[in-house]
Amino acid sequence: MVDWLALVPEDVRGVATRLAEGGFRSWIVGGCVRDVLLGRPVGDWDLATSALPDDVLKLFRKAIPTGIEHGTITVVTRDRHVEVTTLRGESTYTDGRHPDAVNFVDDIVADLARRDFTINAIAVDMASGLLVDPFEGQRDIAVRTLRAVGRADERFAEDGLRCLRAARFVATLECTLDPATESGIHGAMGTYAKVSAERVRDEWVKTMKARAPSRAFEIMRTSGMLNVTCAELLPSFGCAQNRHHAYDVWGHAMACMDAAPKDVMLRVAALLHDVGKPRSRAFSDKTNDYTFYDHERIGAEIADPILRRLRFSNDDRTRIVSLVRHHLVCWDPSWSDAAVRRWIKRVGPERLEDLYALCTADADGKGFDPRPEHERIEGLRAHVAKVMAESHAFSTKDLAIDGSALMDTFKRGPGPWLGKVLEALLETVLDDPSRNESSRLLDDARAIVAALPPHEERPRRPGKDTSHER
């Protein structure tokens, strides 16, 4: 049996003690109780109380009215922020996300009745240490079942985000979905469609931390959630591949995502890496099999608007799209050093470790012995390490001369010619890193400029200081 009062952190007990001194009861509730019963680390400790929000504000010097309209006050302790929420009941949910009105109650059971799942509807009385479990959440935790509180169709009709939370919990808590609860999700897609893109993104991010996030995405697919928020993934289901794959495109994406390291954005890239395959698939009479030419470019074009729509940050979107665009690596030992240098330039040195990890997960997700592919990836890694040790010029910024030097040498102003010359010089250095010396590059530049067609450029004013352009 859990000694709850000994288990609760001292500062959280202090908040409960202060409430009791004011004449109010309190309970620890929700995820912290669930996680203790599951043997998982507890993130946040939340309290429910019979005190009204104004009472809580008066009792605590450091208190923030973070959600006072819904009865929530954040009490700041030495070690954490503790959310203290007044016991409440709720009315209808017109917007499919928030109750139209909140009515405060004095019954912990009434408060638990409004919660989403039985495993989240358990409380511990901070005066006695006794567990309050009116909906048999402990039983569901013991058998690892996710079940809605009361009628599932009503719970999901109230708040569409609960559909996505159900999928996430199945993955992160490694439980199964109660059939009636699953049926309630299927019937709530109209409410689910009201969930904001930011909320969907946040649930995806949390889901990617699971051991097998594919469990959540399978529920999203079968319930209709993906049809609402990411329909671009659906053609992958049932899209057969070639002899190099044991699974269809969807099954491979799921296996690749699960095999990828628990880096959220790397796993999103794994989810999307082959999203271009259904559109590019063709049958080859020559090989008597399917081909997917250019699927990585098509996939990047599909992935970008998905990530924009789900409000991923620009940095995360750039990283994911780049990985989708460059995940197909065809290296073999016949590649020259110059070919490897050009590949590094194309994908970017900052993406190398990501690509190694994604390619490894890609191999693991094909359903066959991945060891030959792993050996090929390690061969690429070794070849890359060798050429990077010998050369450091993989972009025009790494050249021994810059645009200002070229403009000074040729007495020309800025214009398209400058980028063309720098790119041509970089190609020269990628072929032969020893040429990355200013004198040799200027010699090469003279030949390149002489071969350029006439073009317009901005006039250069005599004596203009160009140091700021460097």
N, C-alpha and C positions, 0 to 999 in steps of 0.2 A: 504494500500500500504506500502511496506517495504521501510524504509529510509536506503538504503544500505550504504551510506557513514557514517552514524552514527553507523550502526551496525558493520562494519568492525573494528577489534581491532586497537588501536592507532598505534602500531608498524608496522602493515601491511600497514596502511595508510601512515606511514612514508616512507616505501619502495616505494610505488606508487608515493609519492611526490618527492622523490629523482630521480626516473626515469623521471618524468615530468620535473624537473629542468635540466636534461640532454637532454631534447628535445624528449622524447619517451613517447608513450602511454602505458597504462596497463589496464588490466581487471582482476577481480577475476573470476575464472572459475571452472567448474567441480563439484566435490562432495560437496564443501562448499556451493555453490549456491543451489544445489539440496537439501541439508539437511536443509537449512534455509527455503526453500519453503515447505518442508515436516514438519517443526516444530520440527526437530530433533537437538540434540546437534551437533555442528560443531567440527570435530577433527582438520584437517589441513586447513589452508588458502593458496591457491595456486594462483599465478599470471601468466598471459600470457602477453607478452610485444612485442612491435615492436623493442626493442633494441636487437642487436646481442649479443651472449654470451660474446665476448670480451668487448663490451660496458658495460655490467653488471659487469664484473670483475673490470673494471676501476672505476665504480661509487661507489662500496661498498668496504670498507676496510676489512670487515669480509665476504668473499664470497668464497664458495667451489665449484670447478668444478665437481660436483657429476655425472652429465650426460651430459657433454659438447658436446659429439658427437651427442646427440639428442637435444641440445639446452638448457639444464637445468643447472642452477646455483643455489646453495642453499645459500641464504643470511641469515646470523646469526644476529638476533636481540636480544634485552635484554630478551624477553619472549619466543622466539620460533625460529625454523628454517623455513624459507619461501622459497618454491621452486618457482623460477622465470624462466619461459620457453619462449623462443623466438617463436613467431607465426610461424607455420610450416605446410608444406604439406608433404606427404610421397609417396614413390614409392611402388613397389611390396614388398611382404613379402615372400621371398624364403624359409626361415626356419619356417614359420608359427607362428612366435612370434615377430620378430623385422623387421622394414622396412629396405630394402637393402640400401636406401639412404634417407636423410632428406633434403628437400629444404625449406629455410626460406622464409616466405611470409610477406606481410604487411596488410593482410585482416583478421580480426577476424572471419568472416564467413567461409573463407577457412580453418582456423584452426579448427573451431568447426565441420566442415564437416568430418574430419578424426576421430572423436571420436566414441565411441562404441554405446551408447544409447542416445536417445533424452533427457532424464532427466539429462544426464551428459554433454550435448552440449548447455549449457546456460552460458552466461557471463554477467558481470556487468562492465560497463565502469567506471573506477575510477576517471575520470575527471567530468563526468556528473551525475553519479549514475543511468544511464539508463540501462535497461535490454536489452540484445541482445539474441533473441530466434528464430533463423531462421528455426528450425525444430519442433516447437510447443511442446517443452519439458514441458512448464507450463501446457498445456492442458493434457498431459499424466500424469503429477504429480497429477492433479486434479482428474483424473479418476483412478489413481493407475494402470497404464499400463506401462509395460516395452517394448519399441519398439526400434529396431535398427535404427541408422541414415542411411538414404538411403536404398540401397538394403541389406537385411539381409544376403543373401548368400555371398555377397562380403565382408561384415564386418567380418563374422566368418571365411571366407577363408583366410583373412589377418592374423588373430591372433587367434589361437585355445583357448587361455586362456579366450577369451570373452565368449565362451560357458559356462564355469564354472562360470564366473562372472555373467552371466545371471541367472543361477540357484541360486547363492548366493543372488543376489538382490531380486529375487522373495521372498525369505525367510526373509532376513533382512529388506527389505523395505515394506514387506507385500503387494506386488502388483501381478497383473496377467500378463501372458506372451502373448504378441500380437501374433496371429496365424501365421502371415508371419514370425515373428522373430523366433518362435518355429520351423517352417519348416526349416529355415536357419540353426538352430543348428543341426537338424537331418542330414542335408547334409554335415556337416563339420567335421565328425568324423576322417577323414584322417588328417586334420589339428590339431584337438584336440589331436591326438595321439602323436604329437610332443612336447606337453607341458611337462615340467620336473616334476619329482615326487615331488620335493620341492615346486613347484608352486601349484600342486594339494593339497598337505598337507596344505599349507598356506590358500587356499580357504576353505578347510574343517574346519580349525580352526576358520576362520571368520564366516563361516556358523553356527557353533555350538553356536554362541552368539545370534542367532535369537530366537524369541519367539517360533517358530515352525520350526526347521531345516528340518523336514520331507518334507516340501514343496520343498526345494532344491533337496533333494535326490530322490523325485519322478520324477523330471525333469531329473536328472542324469540317472535314470533307463529307463524312456521312450524314451529318446533321444539317448541312446547307450553309454553315457559317462561311466557308471559303467562297461559296457562290456569291455571298453578299460583299465580302471584303477583299478577296483575292482570287477572282475567277480565272485569272491567267494560269493558275496552277492546275486547274481541273483537266485540261486536255492531256496532261501527263499520265493520268490514271487510265490503264488499259492500253497505253501506247507501247507496243512491243518493240524491243530493241534487237540488236544483232547477236551473233554467237559469242560476243565478248561479254555479254551480260546475262545473268540468270533472272533478273527482274525487269518488269516494265519500267518506264521512266519514273513514274511515281514511287514505286517500291525502291528503286535505286536512290532517289533523292532522300527518301526516309532513312535508308541504311547509311548513306553518306553523312547525313546530318547527325545521326546518332554516333557515328564513328569519329566525327570531328572533335577536336579539343573543346573544352567548355569555355570557349571564348564566344560571347554572344554573337558578335557580328560575323565571325568566321562561320558559325553555324547557320546564320541567315544566308550567307553566301553559299553554303552547302545545300540549303533548301532550294535556292534559286539557280544553282549552277547549270542545270540542264533544262531550264524552263523553255529554251529555244528549240529543243529537239522535236516536239510535235510539229512545229511549223516547218522544220527543215527536213523532215524525214522523207526519204525517197528509196525506191527499190532498185537495186542494181542487178541487171541481168548478168553482168560480168562476174560478180561475186555471189550471185544468188542470195543476197542478203540486203538488209537495210543499211543505208548510209545517212549521215547527219552532217553534211558539209555546211560549214559556216554557222553551226548552231551556237557557238560561243559568242559570235558577234550579235546574232539575233537575240540570244538570251540577255545580253547586256542591254540591248534596246528595250526589251520587255521589262527587265528588272528595274531600270531607272524610274519609270513612272510609278511602279508599285511602291518603291521606297519614298518617292515624293508624296504620294497619296497618303501613306501611313506616317508621314511627318518624321521620318528619320532625319537626323542632322546631316548637314552637307558633308561633313567629314566622314561619317559612317556610310552615307550613300556612295561617296566617291570610292571608299575602300571596297565596299561590297561589289559595286558595278565593275571595278577594275578586276577583282578576283573572278567574277563571272566571265568577263571578256578574255582573260588570259589563262583560264584553268586548264585548257587543253595544251599540254606540253608534249611535243613530239621528239624530244631529245633522244639521240642515241650516240654511241661512242664515235661515230663518223663525223660529228659536228666539229668544225674547226674552232679555234679560239675566237676568231673574228665573228663567227656565227653566234657563239655564246655571248660575246660582248654586245652584239646587236639585240639578242634576246633580253639581256639585262637592261639595256637602254629602253626597250619597248615596254617591259613590265614595270620597271622602276626598282632600284635596289631596295627601297623601303618595303616592297611587297614580297621579297624573296621568301622569308620565313613563312608568311601566310600561305604562299603558293605551295611550298613543300608540304605544309600541314594539310591543305585542301586536297592536293594530289594524292597524298597518303590515304585520306579518308575516302576519296573517290575510288581508289583501288580496293579498299576494304569493303566498299559498298556494292561491288559488282557480283558478289555471290560465288566467286571462284577463289582459288589460292592466290592471295595478293603478293606473295613473296617475290615473284619476278618483277612486279611493278615497283615494289619497295626498293629492290636492288637498282632498278633504273633511276628512281628518284635520288637515291644516294649517289649514283654515278653523276647525275646532273649536279647535285650539291657539291661534289668534289671538284668537278670541272669549273663550276662557277667560282669556288673558293680560289682555285688556281689562277684564273684570269683576273680576278679582283685583286689578288696579291701583286699582280704584275702591272695592273693599269687602274687608274682612278678616274678616267674620263668617260663618263657614261651620259653626260648631258653637255650642252653648249656652255653651261656655267663652269664646267670643269676644264675648259680649254685654257691654254697658256696665254691667249689673247682674247680681248673682249670687243664689243661693238665700238666703244670709244676709240680703241686703237685702230680699228679698221677705218673708221670715219676720218681720223687724223691722217692715216697713211694715204687714203684715196681722195681726200678733200671732198667728201660727199656727205650729205646730210642723212638723217634717218629715213628709212624707207624699206619696202619689201626686199630690196637687194641684200640688206644686212642680214636678215634671217636666213635667206638662201645661202649666203656665203658661210655663215656660222654652221649651218646644218651640213653643208658640203665638207667643211673642215672637220666636223665631228665624224663624218663617215670615213674620212681619211685616217683619223686617229683610231677609230674602231678597227680599221684594217691593220694599222701599224702604230701601236701606242708610242713608239720611239719618236714619232713625228710631233708629239705634243710639246714642242719648244717654240717660243715666239718667233724666232728667225725662220725656222722651217715652215711654220704655219703662214707667215707673211709671204714667203715664196709661193706656197700653194694658193694663197688667196689671190695673188696677182694673176695667176693662170685662170682661176675661177671667175674673177671679175671681168677679165678680158673676154670670156666666153658668154657673159650675161647679155641678154638683149637690152636695148635702151628702155628706160622706164622712168616714170615720174618719181620724184622724191622731194622732201621738204628742203628748200634752199638753206644753205649754211651761212649764217651771218659771220663776217670776218671778225676774228678775235673773240668769238663766243666761248664762254667757259663751259666745257662739257663734262666737268668732273662729276656733276650730280647725276649724269646718265650712266655712270659706270655700275 
